[in-house]
Amino acid sequence: MGLLVEGKWQDKWYETAATKGRFVRQESQFRNWVTAGGEAGPTGKGGFKAESGRYHLYVSLACPWAHRTLIMRELKGLADHISVSVVDPLMLENGWAFNDEWNDDLFGSDYLYEVYLKADPSYTGRVTVPVLWDKQQGTIVSNESADIIRMFNTAFNEITGVADDYYPESLRARIDEMNEKVYHGVNNGVYRAGFATTQEAYEEGYTQVFDTLDMLESHLSQNRYLMGDALTEADIRLFTTLVRFDAVYFGHFKCNRQLLREFENISAYVRELYQVPGVAETIDMPYIKAHYYGSHKTINPTGVIPVGQEDQAFDLPHGREHLSREEAA
């Protein structure tokens, strides 16, 4: 684990002394957008036109943030248009790495930080996934997963012919509101608990996680998806944390009030999303467990990987059809 400082790699864990033991996530620094015509997006500069074969995605199969982009890539029919490189499961003293099995198909890099340096030789910050790379301009378009999934949702529609909209205009305000709750309470909440270095900071994160899960359990008892009948990006963003919960966050991050499978509605909801065509193929649970338990030496210094919680029967019936108003009609 580490970061780049003015283009030089440093092996350094997250600094929490100044925040009283609280984990604070770094803001993404590359915030350009791919758009249908190459015009500028909400942030960054223009010049990144949606074209088949032009862009390359760097991911870890363990990272829930990168996982969002893989799911959206599948749902929007982009597998033949955006290539992918997957890093090694272990993230150690040189950060995300490549090797003979998990290789950088573009540059043959040994480490992901080398890709960052191609975009900015003086880059300072964490080297994170996902990364969307532009082969034409030779630079990083974005390393912000929330932005990348929205690019995938609309920018390539004319190329793929897949018009399904996971961020429809009529629901955007509600989606944004739900995303905010889920980000703080679940997506980042499990990390705030797991990476805390004081009891007070841990209990803050832990409490927020389960307060939010309790809210979601109630909400999903009446709604098939977070937005009712519509499967949206909000569900994708939530799912990638939930699917890792029992295998990783319950034990490794000490979010152990109860297993996710003990939430009747949330667990059925996870099974339904897992069974959406294309989603299951983006999940590699042995890889996920190898990363978390093998990489976080400050939390699990032995690197021993727990045997249980790997086969969670996500393919069992979910029984949530009755919650759809369309089905009821």
N, C-alpha and C positions, 0 to 999 in steps of 0.2 A: 504494500500500500504506500502511496506517496503522491508527489505532485511535482510539477515543473515550476521553477523560479527563474525567470528571465532566460528560459530555454535550457536550464540545467536541471536534471532529475535529482530529486531528494526523496529518500525513503523516510517518510514521516506520517505517522498516524494522525487522526483528527485531533486538533488542539481544543480542549474543553476547559482549561483552567480559567480563562477569562469569562466563560459563560456559566460558571458554577456547576460544571459537570454536564451541561446540556449540549447535545449534538445540534449543530447548526449546519444545514445543507448549503453548499455553495450554489450561487446563481449561475446558470449556463451563460457562456460568453459568446458563442456563435449563434446568432439569431436571425439569419437570413431566411428567405422563403422561396421554395420552388412554387411558381405559379403557371397557369396555363399558357400565358403569353410572354412570360419573363418579366412582367412588371414587378415593382417592389411590393412586398407584402406588408403586414402590420409593423414589422420591425426590420432593420437591416437595409441592405441595398438590393436593387434589382439586378437582372441579368441571368437569373436561374430559371430558364424555360423548361417546362415539362417535356421531356423527350425520352423515348424508349432507349434503354441501354446507357444513358448518360450518367446515372447516379449509382452509388455503391453505399451499402449500409453496413456499418460495423456494429456488432452486437455481442453481448454475452447471453447465453441461454439461461443464466441464473438471475440476471438483473430484471426486476419487475418493470422498470422504466423502459428498458430495451424491448422487453417482451410485448409491450403495447404496440410498438412499431411493427413487430413481426406479425401480430394478429391483424392489424389493419392492412398490412401488405397482402395477407391472404384474403381477407374479406373483400378487398378492392381489386383483386385480380392482378396484382403487381409482381407476382413471382417471376414472370418472364421478362419484366421490364426493369427491375431494380435488383442488382446482384447483391450478395451478402457474404461477409466474412465473419466467422465466429471465433472469439478469443478462447484461449485455454480456460478451463474452469477455475484454476488456481490463480489468485491475484496476490503475489508475494512482494518481495523487495523491489521489483521493477514494475509493479503495477500489472495491468492487463498485458498478457504475453501471447505470442504465437509460437507454434512448433510444427513438426511434420504432420501431426494429426489435425491441429487447429491452426490453419495458416492464413496469412494475408495474401489474398488472391491478386491484389493490385500491385503491391510493392515488395512482397517478400520480407516485410519488416519482422524484426524479432519482438518488438514491443509496440503497443498502441501509441505510446508517447511520441514515437518517431513519426507517426502520421500527423499528430498535432503539430509537430515542428515543421512539417512540410507546408502546413497552412500558415504558421506563425512561428518563425525561428526564435522569437523572444517571448513566447507565451508563458504566462504565469497563472497557475491554477491547477485544480484537480484534472486528471485525465479520465474522463467518464465515457460510458456508453449510454445510449446509442450515439453514433456519429454518422451523419449523412454527408457523403463526399461527392463533389462534382468532378468527374473525370475530365471535363472540357476545360474548366478554369483552373483545375489543380488546387482546390481548396475545400475547406469544410463549409458546407452550407449551414448546418445547424447541429448542435449537440443537445438540443432541448426536445425531449420526447413529446411533450404536450403540443409543440408546434409541428413536429414531424408527422404525427398522426393526422393533424388537420390538413397538412399538405397532401398526404396520401388520400385523404377523404375526398378531395375535390380536384386537385390540379391535373390529374391524369385521366379524368373521366372520358375525354374524347379519344384517348389512346386505348383504353381498356374496354370502353363501352359499358362499364359497370357504374350505374348511376346511383346506387344505394347511398343514402345520405345519413351519416352517423352524427352529424351536427346540424340538424335542420334549423332554419332560421326561426321558425315558430317556437322552438324549444330552447333556444340558445341561452336565454336569461336563466331558465330553470336548470339547465345543464351546468352552466357556470357556477351557480349557487351550490349545486350538489358536489361538483368537483372540488370546490373550496372546502367543504365539510369533510369529504373523503380524503383529500390530500392531507390535511392537518391531523385528522383523527385516525386514519388507517394507513395510507400509503407511507407518509413520513412518520406517523405515530409509532409504528413498530420499530423504526430506526431510532427514534427518540428514546424509546424504552431500552432497546438493545445496545445502543452505543453510549448510554448515560454512564457517567463515572462517579456520580454521587447518588445516595439513596433517594434524596428529594427529587432530583431530576428524573431518575428512573420511575418513581411513583407517579410523577406528573404525566409522563408518557404512557405508562401502563393504564392509568385511570382514563385518559383521553381515548385510548384505543377501545376499551370496553364500553365506555359511554357511547361512543360512536357505533360500535357493533350492536349494542342494544337498540339504538335508534333505527339502524338498518334492519334489524330483525323485525321490528314492529312495522316498518314501512313495507318490507317485502312480504309481510303476511297479507297485505291488501293490494299489492302491485306486482305484476309479473316481472317487470324490469324497473329500474330506478325512475324512469319517466313514464311508467304505466305500461302501455302495450308496445312502446317503441324501444327497440334495442339501439342504444346510442353509445357514443364515445365514453360517457360516464360509466357505463357497465364495463367496458373494456378496461378502463383505468382502475376500477375497483377490483375486477376479477384477478388481475395479475398479482395483487397482494394476497387476496383470499386463497388462491390455489396453492400458495406456499405456506399458509399459516400453520397447519398441523405439523408438517414435515420440518419446518424451520423455526418460525417465529414463536411458536408455543414454548419450545425448550430453549433454543439458542438465544433468543431475544427476551426470554423470561416473561412472555405474554401468556401466562399459564393459569389464568382464572378458569378457563374452560377451553376445550378443543372446539374448533370451528364446526366439526360434525355434530356437536351438541346443540348448535343453533338449528332448529328445525327448518326454518325458512331460508336462512342464508346458505346452509349446506345444500338444499335442493336447488337453489338459485345457481350455486357454483356448478352443480352437475349439469344444469341446463345449458349454461354458457360453455362448459367444456364440450358439450355435444353439438354445438354449432359447427357446421362443416368447416374444416380448416383449422380450428382452434387446437384440438388435441395434438396435432402434428407439430405445434410450436412449443410443446412442453417436454422437457427431459428431466424427470425428477432425480435420477442418480447424479446428473450433472449439477443440478441445483444444490443438492445436499453436499456434493464434493466441494463446491465453491464456498458455501457459507461456513461449513465446519472445518474446512481445510485452510481457508484464507485469513480468517479473523483470529489471529494468534493472541490478541489481547483478551479475547473472550473465551477461546477454546485452544489453549496453548499446546495440547497434545495432538490436535488434528484428528482425533478419533471421530468417526462418523457414526451416529446412531443408526441402528438397523431398521427400526420400526418406522411407521407412517409413510412408507414409500408407495405401497399399493393401496390407494384410497378409494377404489371402486367408483371413480367419477362417471363411469359409464352406466351405472344403475339408473332405473327410471327416476325422473325428477318430479313428475306429477303436478306440474305447475300450470298446465293448460287451462284449468278452470279459472285462473285469475285473469285471463284475457277477456276483455269485454267483447272483442270480436268473436271469440269462441262462444261466449254466452249468448250473443245475438243469434 
